[in-house]
């Protein structure tokens, strides 16, 4: 039979902007179509695509999956461009963390991140479904789990997009432009492709451990890091954006998944079928091969058209229709055979988590501007998708939580600078996203920062309060992080817009003191530094004692030189003559001398106990704790959320806050240890067992409020105004 010929450029801008009529044309032309411009045999129908993907020995990948042989040589060694048994060996090195069993460990983190993100976006009402939503989980979660150095995380999206652009033909402008980015990636992998430069416990570092056990070279292990950087980003971002567009265009389907949330996993599969992220990859014929009665000679390339196959009328009834109830168990959006998408389980987890959170909170999704299609040779995606969402205020749980969230007076701020200022400490500089400057702050102020975990975290503002319009934070990586500092260290980057609270102060500075004694232990320097600036500007007398294990762990040391001999540094590993003599420093207490201390709990106890021994009045001793040990023991009791009409039991070892979250009642959370006051809730009836450090004795005696992060109940029943 005569082979049909397609004469146009499959990689032209026009086809990329609207490929679906071309897919339909090619399917109508036949099961095999010769693309003359690219010298390639295209397979636009389902049966032929599925068959070729299941014959890896005849239609091979080791000669590359790009039309461009130069690119195939550049990408040699990664799992995508390999065949069994080499493919099986390299995939075994990278696949384990992405299997369903392994993903159970990170599922709560992803679900919490999705909850927090959707909370923020619903409050905004309007947002870009790509930059604000679709990119969020892949960029933050993948960067953290892969464990790349900081210099690599900022370029992950660029590298991923460039990789897929390279799969176009040699005369394609996008493919040529992508070469520089991929050379940059290769330089990065060559420089940082050693386990000692990667995050301990991260997936990238694991490659070197498992690879060595299987006899894979360091050089190959370094290149295998691309398996995490490339497909884990663009494809998931594409599918998530397409899902939002499809639900905006098909409100009846959104109503259906809200009514029947058990359909959400299948809805994800239908999205990937109808809006398949990967347009097409190539295979190379290892021998003369017959496809649908057409003999394709040895040494030719075959274009495997996933996106067209998933819209084949011969396979799917009404294939252009979006139907979340459709049986799509065998769609080809994730491929099939030995090269089936390695990251599909992670992609499903991320998308399901986001859609579940949206379905609980959002009644309607509508387009709020013209979508912009991404011009990429392989990935079908949007670069911008403006949407508006209508919150479901009829949901009592959502309605009850909304005023609490709104009370935080959230601000949007852009990260303008990021710097490592000590071991495990980064500083972030924040500015307003528009012409309205950030509110001024005072010495001792702190702000809430929404991390990707969905929980608020509290950080002191540090630096000179007289410098208006800009905030600076110093953030210590806590080895026991519950999602805050770990996420910020792993994922927050320059240019990122984050949600913060307005400055608040539980640690006020007295500028009328005759003399102020400032103590900072480790990261406790952040509020103390602001106090030093304020006292110096006011011309007040002060001294600052900065204590730590070693100089490498102390932030802002160079900046502190500005204050001259008013600052003394005391190091555990330093000479004896610089050790802190606490009794001597505190030897002369008076009513007009004030003491301020911030740092780890043990350090603060050391200073405050010394103050007690030397006769300092409690009225002149001021402290701010970053965290405290929480005792969750005690008798069981019942909590009633009055406005939500929900009740539940809190058993020994459980927290009220966690049980509230499990029952869909949102309360802002920060320290989780009773030192910040973010989670204070009004008490309607019952007597709290106060275990916080934020309320005064008088406030605790009134029993009007309770910190739900750490406190319990002295009565069998506790009724809260939620």
N, C-alpha and C positions, 0 to 999 in steps of 0.2 A: 504494500500500500504506500501511497505517497505521503511523506512526512510533512505535516503543516509547519509553516515557517512564520515566526514572529519577527518583524523588522524593527520595531521601536526599541528604545533604550529602557530596559526594565529598571534602571537605577536613576532615571531622570527625576527632576524635582516634581514634575506633574504627577508621575506615577507614585512617588513617595507621599505626596499630599493626599491623593485619593486612589489607593491601589485596588479597591474592590471591583470596579468595573473591569479593570485589566485582568484580575483573577477570573472573573466570570467569562470574559472573552477567551482566555487561555483554556479554561475547562471545556468550553464549547468547541474549541478547535480540535481537541483530542486528548488522549491520555499521555502522549509524549509530543512535545512541541519543540522544534529547533529554534533557538534564539540566535539569529544570524549575527547581530552586533557583538555578542559575547562568546560565540562558538561554544554553545552549551546546550545540552538536552534538558528541557524543563519538564517537570512532572507536576501538573497542577491539580490532579485528582487524588482522592483519599486512598484508593486501593493501591495504586502504584507507589505512593509515598510510603505507606505503611510497609509494603513489601520490601522496598529498597532499604529502609532503615533496619530491617531484620536480617539483612544479608551483609554483615560487616566484612566478610572475607572477599566478596565480589565487588562491593561498592565501598572502597576503603577511605579512611580519614587521614591516614599517615602521610599522604601526599598533600594534605591541607584541605580545609573546608572553605577556603577563599578562592575567588576567581584569579587572584593575584599571586603568582608563584613566589615573588619576593616576600610578600607578607607571610606566606606559608613557611618559608625558611625562618623568618623572624619569630614566628610563634611555635616553632618546632619544640617538642618536649612537653607541652602541656597536654592535659587529658583529652581535650577536644580534638587535637590533631594527632591522634594515635590510634592504633588498632590492637586487639588482643594478640598476644598476651601482655604486651607492654602497657596497653591501656588498662587492663585489669590490675596490674601491679601499681600503677600510679594512682588509679582511682581508689584502690584500697587504702592508700596513704591519706587521702584527703576526705573520703566520704564519711568516715565513722561519726564525726561530730554532727553531721547533717541527717543522720538516720532518725526515724521517729522516736526510738527509745532514748537516744541522747538528747533530743530536743525537749523531752519532758522536764529536764533540769532547768532549762531557760524559759519554759512556757510561762510561769508566773511573772517573770520579769517583762516579757513581751506584752502580756496581757495588761500588766500595770502601766507600762509605757503607753499602750494604746488608750487606756482609760484616761490617763492624764492629758494626753494630746487632744483627745476628742473633747474633754471638759473645756480646755482652753479655746479650741476652735468654735465650739458651740456658743461660748460667751461672746466671741467676736462677731459671729453671725455671718461674716463674709471673709473669704480667704481663697488662696490659690491652692487648688487640690493637688498640684504637683509639688511646688516648693514648700508649702506649709504642711501637707499631709503625706503624699505618696513617698517623698524622699526621706521623711523623718525616721521611720523605723529601719529601713535598710542602711541608711548612712550611720545612724547612731549605734544600732545593735551590731551591725556587721563590723564596723570599725572597732568596737569594744571586744567582740568575740574573736575576731581575727588577731587582734593584738599588734597592729602595725605601729611603728614609731610615729610620733606626732607629724613629722614631715610628710608621711605618706597618706595620712587620713584626709588632708585637705584636698588631695588631688585624685581621690578615688573615683569620683563621678567623671572627671575629665578623662581619666585612663579607660574607664569602662566604655564610655561613648566612643572614644577613639578606636578601641579594639574592634567594636562592631562596624565602625565606618571603614576599617581596613578590609572588610570582606567584600567590598565593591570591586569593580574592574580597575585595571591599571590606569586608564585614562580618566578616571573619576576624580573631580576636584576634592571631594570630601575625603577620599582615600588617601590622596597625596598629602593633604593637610594633616591627616592623622599620624603620619610617620613621625613627626617631631615629638608628639605626645608619647608615642610608644617607645621611642628611643629614650625619652625621659623615664618611662617606667622601667625599661631595661637597666638604665643606670641606677635607679633606685633599688631594684632587686639585686643587682651586683654589689651595691654598697651595703645594703641592710639585710641581705639574705644570709644572715648568720644567726644562730639561736640566741647568742648573748645580746643582740641588738633588738630582740623582739620581746613582747610582753610575756612574762612567765605565765604558763598555763593557757596562753592563747592558742588558737588553731594554727596560726602560722608557725609558732615555735614547735608545736606538736609534729608538723611535717618532718622536721629534721630528726626528731627522736625516732619516729616510726620509720622514716625513710632509711636511716642508718641501719635499723634492724633488718630491713629488706634489701640491703645492698645498693640503695639508690644514692648517687653522688650528691654532694652538697650543691653543686651547680644546678642539677636537675631539681632538687628540693626548692631552691630559691625560685626557679621558674614556675614551680607548681603553686606558689603563692598566688599566681594569677587566677587560679581556679576559684579562689575566694573573692578576689577583687572585681573580676569582670561580670560573670553571670549572676552573682548574688545581688547586684545593684540594679542595672538598667531594666532587666526583665521584670523584676518585682515592682519597680517604680512604674513601669509601663502598664502592667496589668492592674495595679491599684488605681492609677489615673483613669484607665479605660472603664473600670468598674463604676467609678463615680459618674463618669459621663453617661454610661448606660442606664444607671438608676435615675439620673436626672432626666434622661429622655424617655424613660419608661416608668412613670410614677406608680402604675398598677403593680409592677414587679417589686418596687420598694415596699408598697403596702403589704404585699404578700410575705416578704421575708420578715417584716416587722410583726405580722400576725403569726407567722410560723418560723421562728428563728432557727429551728432545726434544718431549714432549707439553706442556710447561709453557706455551709461547706459546698453544697452542690452549686449554689450560685457562683462561687469562685471558679469552679470548673467550667461553668457555662461562659463566664467572662473570658477565661483563657481560651476557650474554643472560638468564640465569636470574634474576639479582639486579640488574637494570638500575637504575643510580643515579637517573636522571631518570624520575619517574613520568609526567609529561606537560607539554607546553607548548601554547600556543594559536597558531592562525593566524587571520587575518582575511580574509573572502571579498571579493575585489575586484570580483566579478561573481557573478551567479547561477551556481551550480556544482552539477553532478550527481555524487553519490558513491554508488555501489552502488544506483543507481536512485532515490535520494532527492535532491530538489532543495533545496539550501541557499541561501537568499536572499542577495543582496548585502548587505554590512554586518553579517554575523553572525560570531560566533567559533566556531572548530572546535577541539575538544580532541584533540590528537594524543597518543595514549596509548602511548608507547614500551614501557613495562614490561608492559602487557597484551599488546601485539602480539608481544612476544618469548616469550610463553607460549601462543600461539595453536595449538590442536591441528590446525588446518588447514595449518599450516606445519611444525611440529616434532612428530615422533613422541614420545610420552610427554614432553611439554614440562616437566612438573614434576620430572623426574628429572635429576640432575646427572651428566653424562657427559663426561669430558674428551676422549673420542675423537670426539664428535659433530661433524659438518660444520656449522659455524656461520659460514661465510664471509660470509653476507648477513644476519646479525642486525642489529637496529636500535638496539642499545645505545649506539652512537656516532652515531646518526642516519644520514641519507643525503641526497644532494643537496647544494645549495650551502651549507647550514648544517651539514654533517657536522662533528663535534667537532674543533675546531682543535688541541686538546691531546691527542688520542688516542694519538699516537705516544709522547709523553712519559709518559702514564699507563701504556701498555703496557711501556715500558722500566723504569719504577719497579716495577711489579708483577712482571714477569718476574725482575728482579734479586732482589727480596725472596724470591720463591718458590724460585728456584734456590738461594739461600743457605740457606733453611729446609730444602729437600729434602736437601741434603748433610749436615745436622747433626741433623735432628729425625726420630725414628722415628714419633712419634705426637703428635697435637694433640687435646686434650680440653677441653671447657668446664669452667671452674672457678668458675662462678657464673652468676647469671641475667643474660642480655644485656638491655641497656636500649636501646629503640628511640628514635632521635632524632625529636622532634616537629617536622617540617619540612614545609611545604606541597608541596614538589617533590622533595626528595632523600630517597630511601629509604636509611637508614643506621642505625648504632648510635652512641650516645654512650659506651657502655661494653660491652666484651666480654671478661670475664675468662677467660683460658685457662691451661692448664698444658701444658708440652711435655716429652716424653721424649727425651732426647738419645740418639743412636745411638752408643753406646760401642763397638759392634762394628766401627765404621769406624776402621781403624788410624790414619788421618791425624787424625781428630777426637780419638781417644783420646790420641794422642801429644801433641797440642797442649794438651789440657785441663789437665794439671798445671802447665804453664808459665803459662797464663792464671790459674789459681787462685792461683799463687804471688804474684801481684801484690796479693792481699788487697784487692780492689776495695771502694770505699765508694760509697754513693749520697749525693749532696749536692744541695741546692736553691740556685739562684741567688736571692739575696734583694735584691741591689742591683747596678746596672750604671751606670757613669758614665764619660763621656769625660774623661780627666784630662790629655790633651795631644794634640797633632796625631798622629793614627793610633794612639793608645794608649787602651785602655779598661781600667777596673778592674772586677773582678767580686768580689762578696762572696758567700761560700758558707756555708751552715749545714746541719746534719744534717736529714734528712727525718723523724726521729723523736725520742724523748726522749733517746736516747743521743747525747751531744755528740761532735763531731769530735775526734779525738785531738789532744793538745797538739803544738806544733811549736817548734823551736829556730831561732835566727838562722842563716840559711844553708840551711835546709831547702827542698826542692822537692817537688812532687807531680806525678804523671802525670795528664793530663786526656785522656779519650777524645773526640776530635773526630768530626764526622760523616763524615770520610774513612775511619773505621775504624782509623786509626793513633793510637797514644798520642803525646801531645805533653807536653813537660816544661816546667813553669813554677815559678819561685821563689815562695815565700810571702813576702808583704811586709807590713810594719806591725809592731805591737807584739806580740812573742811572749807577753807576760804576759796578753794578752786571750785567754782560752780559749774554745773552742767555735765559733770563727768563723775562716774563712780569707779572705784577700784576695789576688787576683792582679792583676798589671799586665801587659797583653798588647799587644805592638806588632804592627801589621799589617805583615807582611813582604811586600814587592812580589813576591818570588819564592816565595810560600807554596806548599807542596805539599799543602795541604788543611787545615792546622792553624789558624793564626791567621786565615786568610781565612774559614774556616767559623765560627770563634768570633765574629769581628767581624760576620759577616753574619747569623748565626742564633741564637746563644745569647741568651736573653732572661730577664727576671725571672720567677720561678716555675718555670722549667724544671729538671727533675731530670737531673743528669749523673753520669757515672761518673768517679771519681777514684781515685788510689792513695793509700796512706798516706805521710806525710811521710818523706823520706829525706834524707841529708846527705852530699854530696861536697865541701862548702865550710864546714867547721867553724870556729867562732870561738873564739879563745883569750882567755878572760876574765882570765887571770893575767898578761897583757902589761902592761908599764909604760906603754906608749902604743901606740895603734893608729892607723894611717893608712889611711883608707878612700878608694878611688877608684871612682867610678861614671861610666860613659860611656853616655848615653842611657838605654835600657831597663835597663841594668845596675844602676840604682838599686834594683831590686826586692829583691834579697837584702841589698844594702848598707844600705837603710833599716831592715831588721830588725836588722842588726848595731848600728846607731846606737842604736836603742831598747834593746837588750840591754846595751850598754856604759853608756848613761846610767843605766839602772835599777841596774846594779851599781856605779855611782859610779866608773867607770874613765875614764881620760884618753883622748881620741880627737879626731881631726879628720877631716872629710869633704870631699872635693873632687868636685864634681859638674860634669861637662863635657858640652857639647853644642853643636850648631850655632846654636840660638837658643832663647830662653825658651819659645817656643810648643811646642817639641818635648820639653821636660823635664817629667816627671810629678812630682806630689806636692811641688811647690815651696812651696806655702803650708804644708803640713804640716811641712816641714823647718825652718820658722822657729822651731819649738818648741825646736830645739837651739842657737839663738842664733848666736854668732860661731864656734862649732865647725864650722859649715858654710860653705863658700865655693863660689860658683857661677862657672864659667868658660865664657863664651860666645864662639863663633867670631866672631859679629857684634857683640860688645860692645867697649867702649873698651879701649885697651892696658893700663891699669893693673889690669884684672881677669883678664888672661890667666894661665894656669897656668905658673908657673916650676918645672918639675918637678925641676930640679937642686937648687933651694933647698929644696923640700919634703923631698927625700930626702937631704939633706946629712949627716945625723947618724945613720947606722945603728948599732944596738947589738943584742946578743943578746936583749934584753928588749923591743925595739920590733918590732911586726909590721905587715905591709903586706897589704891586701886589695884586689883589683881585679876588677871585672866590667864587661863591656861588649862592644862589637864587637871583633873580632879585632885590627884595626889599632890601636885604642886600647890594648888590653891589651899588645900587643907594644911600643908606645911606652912604657908605664909599666914593664914588666918589663925592657926594655933599659936604661932609665934606672937602675933598681935595680941591675942588674949593674954599670953604669959607676960608681955611687957606693958600691959595696962591700957591698950587702945580701946576706946569706946566703940561699941557696935555702930553708933551713929556716924562714925568717921571711917568705917571700913566698908568699901564697896567692891562687889565682885560680879563677874558674869561667867556662868558656867556654860560650856559648849555641849556638855552631855553629862548624864548621871546614870548610875546603875539603877535599874528598875526592878523592884520586887513585885512580881505578879502573883505571889502566893496569897491565899485567903479563901474564905468560904465561898461557895457558889451563890450567885444572886441573879435576879431577873431584871433586865433593862426594858423599859417601855419607852419607845419613841412616840411621843404623844401625837404630833402632827402627822406623822407618817402612818400611824396606826399599826406599828410593828412592834413585836416583843420577842425577846430571845434570852437564853440563859448564858451567863458568863461563868465558866468553870475555872478552878484553880489553874494558874499558868496562862490563862487567856486574857486578852485586852479588850476593853469596850470598843476601842477604835476599830480594831480588826473585825469584830463581829458586826459593827455598823456597816463597814465596807462590804462584807459578805451579804448583807441584806439590802444592798443598793442605796445606802444612805451616805452621802458624801459629806465629810467634815475636813476642812483644811488641816494639813498635818505638816510639821516641820521637824523638830528635834526628836520626837518620839520618846522623850525621857523626862518631860515635865519641867523644862527649863526655859521655854520660850513663850508660852501662853497662846500659841497659834490655835490650839484645839480646844480652848475654853468653851464650854457649853452651859447654858442656863439649866438649873435644876428646878423641876416643878414639884417633886415630892420625893422624900427619902433623905438619907443622910450619907453623903460621900465619905469615903475613907481616903483623905487627901494624901497623895504621895508625890506631889510636885514640889518644885523649888521656886516657883514664880509668884504664887500668891503669898500675901502677908499673913501673919497669924490671925489678924482681925478678919481678913477676907475668908480665910478657911473656916473660922468660927461661924461666919454668917451662913455657910453652906449654900450660897446662891449660885455658885458655879463649880464646875469640875473639869479637870484636864483628862479627857477620855483616853489619852495615849498611855497613861500610867496608873491612874487612880482606880479605886474599886468602890465598893459600897459597904457601909456598916449595917444597913438594913436589908432585909430579904428582897425588897423591891425598890428600884430606883427609876423615877420617871424623869425623862429629859425633854427639853423643848426642841424637839427635832421632828 
